[in-house]
Amino acid sequence: MLLNPLSPFTFLKISSLKVTILFLLILLLKTNLLRLKGGLIGGLFALVLISGIFLSSSVALGSLAYAYNLNRKKSLENNSDNEGEYDAVAV
């Protein structure tokens, strides 16, 4: 078997290709992880925004219901106070 005089160069070519493939694979994994992380952060941000909108609308609806109940109780108290009084009617 004859020894190839350029075998060290061939070895360097192959090893450099292996390193390049490994480097590209690491970069590919990194970009996929960054996309996943960005998606998770975006999803959490959207969840916080939606829950904030839901919370603020719930508080607004509760305050409207509370004001309506106060107004209704006040009108019922005014009507109950006037039940004993009769107005004179001219015939």
Secondary structure, 3 states (H helix, E strand, C coil): CCCCCCHHHHHHHHHHHHHHHHHHHHHHHHHHHHHHHHHHHHHHHHHHHHHHHHHHHHHHHHHHHHHHHHHHHHHHHHHHHCCCCCCCCCC
